Amino acid sequence: MVDSLSDRLRFWLVFLLTLALYNPAQGDDMEINDWFKDKPKNRWRFVTDQVMGGVSSGNLQFEILQGQNVARMTGNVSTKNNGGFIQFRRKLTAVEESNGVEIRVRGNGEKYFIHLRTSGTVLPWQYYQASFDSTDEWRTIRIPFNKFSGSSDWLNEAIYPPSIRSLGVVAYGRDHQADISVSMVGFF
């Protein structure tokens, strides 16, 4: 009994220490509209479900398209091996009070998602999510925070903007080819 209690205490001590030392807000204070200018590879991270054993694959490129700095994510989303996502995301600092996310996109007609992580989304699989449909024409989409839903019942229903720590553009949840270009991300 003492060993199992000791192991549990050790686990919780390590867990709490990890939480105390983890600082998801590290990033720069660059204007949101400049996210795809001046070395965007230093700010954006491409992630696939391969981090958890999935087989989805893809690529993130930064291009100048029709005079705009653009992030373009392409790839194959596969639900094999309990997978099903590719995404590009970036850490945020100092998000001001706002009502939602604004994004200028064009894509291949598939449904995509915005994932937000906050100071309250501690576990790797926790996030707030909202979907949007893409078209082959550029368009600006506004998604109010009240349209985002949490990935867990443990998360608050409402999103407090200053608590937002990262934003991701995600191809998720079903087998499909992803091809989405983003020229602007911001808050309104």
Secondary structure, DSSP 8 states (H G I E B T S, - for coil): -HHHHHHHHHHHHHHHHHHHH--TT-S----GGGTTSSSGGGT-EEEEGGGGT---EEEEEEEEETTEEEEEEEEEE--GGG--EEEEEEE-----S-SEEEEEEEESS-EEEEEEEETT--STT--EEEEEE--SS-EEEEEEGGG-EESSTTS-SS--GGGEEEEEEEEESSSEEEEEEEEEEEE-
